[in-house]
Amino acid sequence: MTSSDMNMMSRIIFYEDRNFQGRSYECMSDCPDMSSYLNRCHSCRVERGCFMVYNRTNYMGNQYFLRRGEYADYMSMLGMSDSIRSCRMIPMHRGSFRMRIYERENFQGQMHELMDDCENVMDRYSMSNFMSCNVMEGHWLMYEQPNFRGRMMYLRPGEYRTFMSMAWGGTKFMSMRRITDSCY
C-alpha cells in the first residue's frame, strides 16, 4: 500500500455533542470551516490516519494532534475550552526527517539541524528559544514545553520565517517531535 493510498483512507467523524451524539460530519481531508456542517463539535472518532484539529476556523487557534481512537469528550481530555472549528489531515510520511531551527527570524543567528525528536532545545543546543525554521522533510509537532508537553503547533514542509506572524507570536517552542508512521 502506498502513502497516498493510506492518506486516502484517513477518516475522522465529528459529532455535535459529547459521547458521539447528535448530528455528525465525516471528513477525509482538510476542512477549514466546519460551521456549515455542524453547529458545534464536542466529540470525534478518528477511524484511520492522523489529524490536527483547531478551535478556530481556517486552521487557527489552539491545535491538537489526534491519532486513531475515540474522543468522547475531547474538551476535558485535551483541555480545550471551545469546540473544534477546523481540521487538517496529516499525510503519512515515509522517509527521512529534516528540519533546521534558527535562533532569530528570517533564518538568522545560530542554526541547528534536526533529524530526530528533540525533548529539550535548551539542553541539546543551549538555545533558550528559536524564532524561525525550515522543514525540509517530514511533518513535525512543536511544543511550548520540554518533553513534548503544552500547546503544540503542526509544521509541514516549508519555510517558517517568523513565528511572530503566526497565531502564537510570543510563544517559545522547547521540544519537537516527528510525526512518524507509528502515529498511525
NUSEVO-235104 format. One record per residue (C-alpha): x negated, y, z negated; residue in three letters. Coordinates in steps of 0.5 Angstrom, whole numbers, plus 500, padded with zeros to 3 digits. Example, Ala and Ser with C-alpha at 12.3 -4.5 7.8 and 13.67 -1.06 7.14 Angstrom:
! NUSEVO-235104
475491484Ala
473498486Ser
***
This chain:
! NUSEVO-235104
500500500Met
497507502Thr
497513498Ser
502516502Ser
507510501Asp
506511494Met
508518494Asn
514517498Met
516512493Met
516518487Ser
522519484Arg
525523478Ile
532523476Ile
534529472Phe
541530467Tyr
544536465Glu
545533458Asp
541529453Arg
540522453Asn
541521460Phe
549524460Gln
552529465Gly
551531472Arg
545528475Ser
540530480Tyr
535525484Glu
528528486Cys
523525490Met
519531492Ser
518538490Asp
524542487Cys
522550486Pro
529551483Asp
534546480Met
539551479Ser
543550485Ser
544542483Tyr
544543475Leu
547548470Asn
541546465Arg
537540465Cys
535536458His
533529459Ser
530526465Cys
528519467Arg
521518472Val
522512475Glu
516512480Arg
510517480Gly
508523476Cys
511530476Phe
510536473Met
516540470Val
516547469Tyr
521551464Asn
522557469Arg
523557477Thr
518557482Asn
513552478Tyr
512558473Met
512558465Gly
510552461Asn
508546464Gln
509539462Tyr
506532465Phe
511527466Leu
509519468Arg
513513469Arg
518513463Gly
525516460Glu
525522456Tyr
532522453Ala
531529449Asp
525532452Tyr
526538448Met
524535442Ser
519530445Met
515535448Leu
516541444Gly
520545450Met
524551448Ser
528551454Asp
531547460Ser
527544466Ile
528549472Arg
523546477Ser
519540478Cys
513538482Arg
511531485Met
503530483Ile
501526489Pro
497520488Met
489521489His
484515490Arg
477517491Gly
472522487Ser
474528483Phe
470534483Arg
471541480Met
467547479Arg
468551473Ile
465559472Tyr
464563466Glu
467569470Arg
473571475Glu
471570482Asn
466564481Phe
461569478Gln
457567472Gly
455560469Gln
457554473Met
458547472His
461541476Glu
465536473Leu
467529476Met
470526470Asp
474528464Asp
472533459Cys
474533452Glu
471540450Asn
468545454Val
464548449Met
461542446Asp
459540453Arg
457546456Tyr
456551451Ser
462555454Met
467559450Ser
471560456Asn
471559464Phe
475564468Met
475561475Ser
475554478Cys
474551485Asn
478544485Val
474540491Met
477533490Glu
483530486Gly
488533481His
487536474Trp
490538468Leu
487543464Met
489544456Tyr
488550452Glu
485546446Gln
480541446Pro
481533446Asn
487534451Phe
492538447Arg
496544447Gly
499547453Arg
497545460Met
496547467Met
496543473Tyr
491544479Leu
491541485Arg
485542490Pro
484549492Gly
480556489Glu
483559483Tyr
479566483Arg
482568476Thr
487565471Phe
489573469Met
494573475Ser
497566474Met
502565469Ala
498565463Trp
493571464Gly
490571457Gly
490563456Thr
483560454Lys
482553457Phe
478548453Met
479541456Ser
480538463Met
483531465Arg
483528472Arg
490525474Ile
488518476Thr
492512479Asp
492510471Ser
497515470Cys
502512475Tyr
***
